[in-house]
Amino acid sequence: MRRRTWLVVVVALATGCSSGRKKSKKVASSGPRVKRPKGPQTMSNLLVDGYIADLRSDSAEKRIKAAHELGNMGSTARPAVPTLEKMAQDSNRQVSAAAKAALLAIRKK
């Protein structure tokens, strides 16, 4: 083989590329499995968690903005429904209106 061909073969093997041959089955490791902590798996879950934290803020503006954003997310924001239901009972009219609008949007989609 030429030198260039060998180089391509070595690079392909190093990166895990196959050359058309069937891959062998992986053998299970003999050591114990490490349990990883479960957490948000998507970006939308991270956003929803952040907005739920904002719903509990002391700032009315922050709560209103978070409610609007959750409403825009639609059914993805379902974990925020209990917090929004509590927020709908808020004494501030704007906060309660934003929470009610968000609940309608989440349940609609």
N, C-alpha and C positions, 0 to 999 in steps of 0.2 A: 504494500500500500504506500501511497505517497505520504509525505510528512503532513500535508494539509488534511488529508482524510483521517489520519490518526488523531490529529488535533480535534477535529469535529467529533470523532467517536469519544474521546476522553471528556470533552466538554458536555456532550450529550449524556454520558453516564454520570458525570458529576452532578448534573442538574436534575437527573431523574427521568430524562426522556427515554422512551422506548424506541427500539428500532424495528417495530413491527412484530416483535415476538410477544407472546403472551406473558403477562406478569405472573410471578408465582404468588400463591396465596400468602398473606401475612400470618405469621405465627403469633399467637397470643403471648403477651409478655408474662414472665413468671412472677413478677413483683406485684404487690397490691396496687389496686387502682387508687389514684389520688382523687378525692372528691373536691371539685371546684365549687366555690360559692355561687349560688344561683342569683342572678340579677337581671336587670333589664337587658333584653337581647336586641332591641331595635332602637333606632334613634327616636322614634315616636314615643316609645315608653319612657325614655329619658326626658323628653319634652313634657309629657303629661305629668311626670313626677315633679318636675320643676315648677310647673304651673300650679299644681296642687299645693306645693309649699308657698307659692305666692298668694294663693287664696286665703291662707292663714295669716297673712301679713297684717300689720297695724295700719298700713297706708291704704286708704280707700282707692286711690288711683291705681295702685299696684293690683289690688283685688279685681277692679273693673277690667283692667287690661288683660289679666290672666283669664277671666271669665270669657272675654271676647275671643281670645286666642283658642281656648278650649272649645268654644262653640264653632269656630272655623275648622277645627280638626274633625268634627263630626263624631261618628261612632267609635273612632279610635280613642276618644277621651272618656269612655264609659267608666273607668276607675275613679273619675272625678265627680261622678253623680252624687254620692252621699255628701261630699263637702259642699257642692253647689246647692243641694237641697237645704242645708243648714244656712248657707249664705243668702238664700232667697228670703229668709225670715229676718234679715238684717234691718236695723232701724233706718239706715241710710237708703233713700229711695233709689239713687243711681246704682248702688251696689246690688240691691235686691232685683232691680230691673235687669241688670246685666246678667245676674245669675239665672233668672227665669228665662231670658233669651237664650242663654247658653244651653240650659236644660232642654228647651224646645229643639234647638239645632242638633243636639247630641241624640235625642230620641227620634228625630225625624229621619236622620240618615242611616 
